Structures are given as C-alpha cells and as structure tokens.
C-alpha cells in the first residue's frame, strides 16, 4: 500500500499479548518496499480507459510519449467507484472537504507528484504501465474491476477473536524468556511493561523462573483506536473485554486488519486488503518526462578512497553518498546492479559526490559508523555532517526519497 498508509499502528493490542502469554511461546536488514500490494497489473492493456474528464487527449505530432525505461513524474488520485479516495498525490484533493476519504486514509509527509520509471514497479502498482504512450500534460482515467485491482475477498482471511479473555493475576516466566522479552534482568519489586496497558511486578525469583503479578485496578479501562478495553479483577483472575469499533484498523502480529463485525462474544477482523473485492478508479496526469536516452550517459563516477572522497565533496560543497559494502554480500551486489543504475537515482547523480568502500576489509570504518550489517548507506550534507544512515538494501524509490531529503 502507499507509504503513508502502510503503518497505521505500532502498539500490539493487549489481546495479542495475552495470546502469546497463553501459548508460551548476511545480518542484512532488508528495507520494506513502498509499493501497494500486488493489485493493479497490466493497466495499459487490461484496464478500461475512459475519455479524460478535463484536458489531455492524443499526443501532438512530434511530441515525446512515455516508453519503457523513461523517467516520468505524475500526479494521481485513486478512488472507489463512489469517489471515496484512498490515495492521492494532490494536496488540494486531500484537503477538499467535499471529497470523501476511506477511514484508513493517512496523509503522506509531503504531497507531490510521484517520480516513476515507466515499466518498473511504482508506489501505486500499475501506473508505471498506464503511463506508457502518454505525453506531458495528458490525463488518463482508468476504471479497474476488482479482479484487475486488488483481487477478490478471501473468506479464509476473516479471523475471529473472543471479545473477552481471562488469565491469572500471577504469571511465571522462565528467566530466559524474561530477559528475552524485557531486555533486562529481574529484581524483586520491579514493575515491567509485560502488556501495553498495565505493568506486572516481579514478586519472586526462583532458580530459573520469575514470578510476576499484574498491577491493575478492577474497573480500569483503556481506549485505543480500535475500541475500549475494560478490566475486571476477581478471585486472582483478570478478565479483559474489548468493545470493538467496526471499521477500525486492528493490529496483528503481522500487519493489520479491519474490524468487520462483532456479535458481542467474538469480533471478526478482515485481513484482506481493504480494497479487495472492489473496483477502483485512477486519475493519472503526466507532469514531466525524461527519455531513457537522455539518461544513458549519466553514469556515476565512484571515489574508492573514504577520506579523499568526503574531503572532495566538502570542498565542492556537495552532499555525499557513502556506501559501505562487502564483496560477499548479495544485497550489496543487488544495490549496485539494480538500485544505483535506476533512472531515478541517475537523475540525481550530478548533485552528489559518490563514495564506496569495502568496510568488510576496512573494519575501522565499520566501527566508526556503527555498522551491523551490509550494505550501509551514509548520507552527508554539503557541510560534511551526517544527515542519515540507511541500513540494508534500498529500493530505488526509497533511496530517491532519502536523497531528495538531503538536497
């Protein structure tokens, strides 16, 4: 899904914590991609294209049209058939009170046209193919049925959870599990965050076990975006009851789902994509176009000496990109073979100094930058100070966004 929608909640709900309590139970950090889950495919050939509502039309004779490998900048607005938008690059659209938005819509940090490579994956899967054949200033509207958009709704992805759970006020963890979860050693009387809502106090230490007692008052309640949890305490047991909000996002151990229904005893979480089973409409406008042939000569010249490379960058008052790599690292090879040659990166290459160093051999640099895996990308401002560190492989769109933040 779009970058600004992907992460809605970061806390794990109490019910998920309790499930864990009940059941017991190359070092490269790969960066998650920012594209929508596989959805719109082959738009240019399978999507129904309606005449543009305003402007656009056929390309003028002699005017360049977008083709595979070209660098295109485009605005888009994606909506349901009733006009409810779920993603847009236009601030005026998002801010218009007359335009309805889905409940899970979240504004991106900055509204701006998206830069994509025609024919390669984009933030809204499919627009990279729909752009093929368009000319600058042209508008295109695509109406996509569910099977060409986010696919049908899968009943197997409807998960049921009990509204209430009961567990003892006192729990026992192995010493190993305690340290693994809490990243500290236990001490008597210490309160620790075993759940996101109320603490547990260490009441006893045995040979290889830690006893804890939850500290919560009878009748306490806690509000979340997905509902209100109330607590009752009686006879050395705790019962939590959730009053869920229909339509609210519910965080799971992997991703999230939408609360679809409740019967008072259970609640159903739909883990299908929120747009599964729905037709969508995409309005697309090509803002600018750089032909692949014009980028062909824009290769990056690397400086292989760390100190000299950064010194030259600072002298030229240029921001710098430092890549710390290892010869054996597969993600490093992928970064140099796929991300760095991407037109979105080549278009910015003249605005940076580029340095790459094998920190697997020059261990002092690995230590200097606190590198724990390969590759690491260090971005420097023009004054030589570090602006940001990026751990692991970066997709072109993610690296492009990070580079633009430094400029």
Buried (B, 14 or more C-beta within 10 A) or exposed (E): BBBBBBEBBEEBBBBBBBBEBEEEEBEBBBBEBBBBEEBBBEBBEBBEEEEBEEEBEEBEEEEBBBBEBBBBBBBBBBBBEEEBBBBBBBEEBBEEEEBEBBEBBBEBEEBBBBBBBBBBBBBBBBBBBBBBBBBBBBBBBBBBEBEBBBBEBEEEEBBEBEBBBEBEBBBEBEBEBBBEEBEEEBEEEBEBEBBEBBBBBBEEBEEEBBBBBBEBEEEBEBEBEBBEBBBBBEEEEBBBBBBBBEBBBBBBEEEBBBBBEBEEEBBBBBBBBBBBBBBBBBBBBBBEBBBBEBBEEBEBEBBEEBEEBBBBBBEEEBBBBBBBBBEEBEBBBBBBEEBBBBBBBBBBBEEBBBBBBBBBEEEEBBEEBEBEBBBBBBBBBBEBEEBEBBBBBBBBBBBBBBBBEBE
